[in-house]
Amino acid sequence: MTFSARTIAFSRSILTAAAIAAALAPVATEARVAGSYDGVWNVVFATTRGTCSSGTSIPFTVAGNRVSSAGGGRVEGSVNRGGAVAVRVSVGASKASGGGRLVGNSGSGSWSGIISGDRCSGTWQATRS
């Protein structure tokens, strides 16, 4: 059995296309995974230490791996592929930072900061809108 030049060229084209597809697959998967938390998240803060009020809610926006404000203050942060999130929030003179994890359409974690001059800390719960 002999292979013609046309058969060999066709085989090389198929192998080249397969190699390109294999090389691009992880990039496409990472982009899809990185965006799996995209959307507006309603984050409710509870105070466990200090005299800061509990129940404050701030909407966050996640786009790719960036966390930003959806209204209600300045929000900067990031979320990784595994859902680990780190955020800094400031509203007027109040500043806080926190971290935690997003899973599916919910998340939770802890925070600490200085709110209206009082040092406070607590937990947060998030739900995706």
C-alpha positions in Angstrom: 0.0 0.0 0.0 1.4 3.4 -1.0 0.4 6.8 0.0 0.0 9.6 -2.5 1.4 13.0 -2.0 -2.2 14.3 -1.8 -3.0 11.8 1.1 0.2 12.8 3.0 -0.6 16.5 2.6 -4.2 16.0 3.8 -2.9 14.0 6.8 -0.5 16.8 7.7 -3.3 19.4 7.4 -5.5 17.3 9.8 -2.6 16.9 12.3 -1.8 20.7 12.1 -5.4 21.6 12.7 -5.6 19.1 15.7 -2.4 20.6 17.2 -3.8 24.1 16.9 -7.1 23.1 18.5 -5.3 21.3 21.3 -3.1 24.4 22.0 -6.1 26.8 22.0 -8.4 24.6 24.2 -6.9 25.6 27.5 -7.1 29.3 26.6 -10.8 28.9 25.8 -11.5 26.9 28.9 -9.7 29.5 31.2 -11.6 32.3 29.6 -14.9 30.5 30.2 -14.0 29.5 33.8 -12.7 33.0 34.6 -16.1 34.4 33.6 -18.2 31.8 35.4 -18.8 34.3 38.3 -19.8 37.2 36.0 -22.8 39.2 37.1 -24.1 41.5 39.8 -23.7 40.2 43.3 -25.7 41.6 46.3 -23.3 41.5 49.3 -24.7 41.8 52.8 -22.2 42.6 55.7 -22.7 41.4 59.3 -20.6 42.9 62.1 -19.3 40.4 64.7 -16.7 42.8 66.4 -17.1 46.5 67.0 -20.0 48.8 67.0 -20.6 49.1 63.3 -24.1 48.5 62.1 -25.0 45.1 60.5 -27.0 44.4 57.5 -25.4 46.9 55.1 -25.7 45.8 51.5 -23.5 46.8 48.6 -23.9 45.5 45.0 -20.7 44.3 43.4 -20.1 43.5 39.7 -17.9 40.6 38.6 -16.6 40.6 35.1 -13.9 38.0 34.3 -11.6 38.1 37.2 -12.3 41.8 38.2 -14.6 42.9 41.0 -16.0 46.4 40.9 -18.8 48.5 42.2 -22.3 48.1 40.8 -23.3 51.3 42.8 -22.9 52.1 46.5 -19.2 53.0 46.9 -15.8 52.3 45.4 -15.0 48.6 45.1 -11.8 47.0 43.8 -10.9 43.4 43.8 -10.4 40.1 42.0 -11.8 36.6 41.9 -9.8 33.6 40.7 -10.9 30.5 38.8 -11.6 28.6 42.0 -13.8 31.4 43.3 -11.4 32.9 45.9 -12.2 36.6 46.1 -10.3 39.5 47.6 -12.0 43.0 47.7 -11.4 46.5 49.1 -14.4 48.8 49.6 -14.6 52.5 50.4 -17.6 54.6 51.0 -16.7 58.2 52.1 -14.2 57.9 55.0 -15.1 54.3 55.7 -12.8 51.6 54.3 -12.8 47.8 54.6 -11.2 44.8 53.0 -12.3 41.2 52.9 -11.9 37.9 51.3 -13.8 34.7 50.8 -15.2 32.3 48.2 -17.9 32.4 45.5 -19.5 29.1 44.6 -22.3 28.9 42.0 -24.7 31.7 42.8 -23.6 32.4 46.4 -20.6 33.3 48.4 -19.3 34.1 51.9 -16.3 35.3 53.7 -15.0 37.8 56.3 -14.1 41.5 56.3 -12.4 44.1 58.5 -12.1 47.8 58.4 -12.7 51.2 59.9 -16.3 52.3 59.4 -17.3 55.8 60.5 -14.2 55.9 62.7 -14.8 52.6 64.5 -12.7 49.5 63.9 -15.0 46.6 63.1 -14.9 43.1 61.5 -17.4 40.5 60.5 -18.7 38.2 57.8 -20.4 38.7 54.5 -22.9 36.7 52.4 -23.4 37.2 48.7 -26.0 36.1 46.2 -25.8 36.6 42.4 -28.8 38.5 40.9 
